[in-house]
């Protein structure tokens, strides 16, 4: 086949690596595999995780049939690992081009944006914060060095959102970390004595 579409499939498979290796066998030499996967780094997922919520649902990113989860970076790293381990076996190497995303901004994210615009701005520094699905194109190259799109993805420098949030907190709140730790240790020691 010249083109194979793998739309919202990989996340349902116990062994997506084996699946891709088998797909290569029916792909023409100049062919491509078009892939979409749900984006686990979507802002709804991140905000819910911060609040201790990770509930599966009937559909969406946390569809209760999903077995694997991906971010843009983790997908590229996974493809790189496949190349490293199976490149000789498949007689080539996957180049991975990032095509873009499908977008969705939930009511919850819009509410956070209205209530806490500075926080939302910081979280939105992750370029895929409102991406529902990530879209990629895989093609086979004869050498690992020819996988320039994959190398570009692996070497992208992302804004480190946690670092930015940490700096913002330090700038706006003068916390005495030692005092907070000492107070928490005193409370912990008191509770241990009660037990």
N, C-alpha and C positions, 0 to 999 in steps of 0.2 A: 504494500500500500504506500502511496505517496504521503498521505496524511492520516494519522490516527488521532481521534479525539477521546481524551480521557477526562470527562467532565464530572467532577464530584464523585470520583470512584476510589482514589487511592486511600482516602481517610477511612474507608469501610473495610479495607483489606488487612488481614493479619500479617501478611508478608508482601508489602507493595514493591519491595526490591525484586523479589522473584517475578512478580507480575511484569515489571518494566523490562527485565532481562528477557522474558518470553516474548514480549511485544516486539522487541528489536528483531527477532527472527523473521517477522513478517513485514518489516519496514524496508522500503526501497533504499538504496544507498544514499540518495539525495532527499529522502523523506524526512518528515518531522512528526513529532508527537506534541499535540496541543493539550495542555493540562490546566485544570482549575482545581484548587483546593481551598477549603475554608481557612480564614485567617484567625488564628487563635489570639493574635495580639490586638484584636479589635477592642476599641475603648470600652464597650459594654462588658466584655469579658474581664478586662483589666480592672475596671471600677468595681465589679462584683467580687472579684478575687480579693481586692483590698478590704472589702467588707465581709470576707469569709464565705462568699457564696459561689458555688460551682455546681449548679444544677443542670442536669441533662433535660432535654425537651423533645417534643415530637418532631421538630425540624429546626433548621438553622445551624449555626456554628457548633452548638453543643447538642446536635441530634443524638438521640440515645443509641444509635447504631454506629457512631464514629469510634474507631479504634486508635487512630493516629491523628496527631495535631501538628500543624505547621505554621511557621512564620516565614516571611520572605527569606530571612537569613538562614533559618534552619533547613528550609527546602534546598537552598544552594549547597549547604554543607552536606546534606544527605546525598545529593547528586555527586558531589566531589568524592564522598566515601565510596559510592558505587563504582566510580571510575577507578579509584585506587585498588579496590578489591576485585572487581570483575572486568576491568578494561581488557585484559588479555583474552578472557573467556568470550566476550562479545565482539572481539576483533575491532575495537574502536572505543571511543570515549564520548560521553554525553557532553555536548555544549548546552548550556542552559541560558536562554534569553528571557528576561523578565518583560512581559508584555503590558502589565498594568493590573488594574483591579476593577471589581464591581464595587460600588459604594452603597452604603446604607447608614444613615445617622438615626438612631432610635430616639424615641421620646425621652428616655432616661438620659441619654447623652445630651440632648437639647436642654433638659432641665438642669443638669450639672453646668452646662455652658452659661445658662442664665444666672444661676445662683452663685457660681464660683468661676467667673470668667478668667481670672489669673491662673487658677489651678487647671482649668480646661485648656488654656493656651499652652501651659507647660506640657501637659499630656499629649497635646496635639503635635508636639515636636516629633513624635514618631510618625513618619510619613504615611503609615498604613493604619493610623488610629481609627479611621472610619471605613476601612476596606472590609467588605464582607467576604470576597473571594480573591485569591491571588492567581494570576494567569501567567503561565510559562510556556515556552516552546523549547522542546528538546530536539536536537539533531545530533547525528553521529559524525565525529571527526576521526581522522586516522591517527592523530597524535594528541596527547594531553595538552601540549603547547598550543594547539590550534583552538582550544576551548576558550576563546577570548571573552565571550559573554559571561561564562561561568566565573572566570577570574575577576571580571569587573564586579559581579555580584559579591564574590567572596571578599573583595578588597574595598567595598564601599564603606565609607566612614559615616556612621549614623550618629545623630545627636544622642548623647547618653542622658536619657530623660531622668533617671534616678539621680544622677550627679547634678543636673540642673535644678531638680526639686530640692535637693539637699542644700545647694548654694542659696536658693531662694529663701529657704527656711532660716538659714544662718543670717541672711541679710535682714530679715523682717522680725525675727524673734531672737532675743538674747537669752539663750538657754544655758543654764549652769548644769552641764551633763553630769559632772561629778556629784553634785547635790542630788540629782534625780536618781542616779545609780545607788548612792548611799541610802536614800530614803527607801527605795525598793528593796535593797538588801535588808534593811532594818525590819520592814514589813514581812519579808520572807522568813527571817530568823524568828520573829514573833509567832508566825503561823506554825513553824516547825516545832516550837516549844509547846504549842497548844496540842499538837498531835501526839 
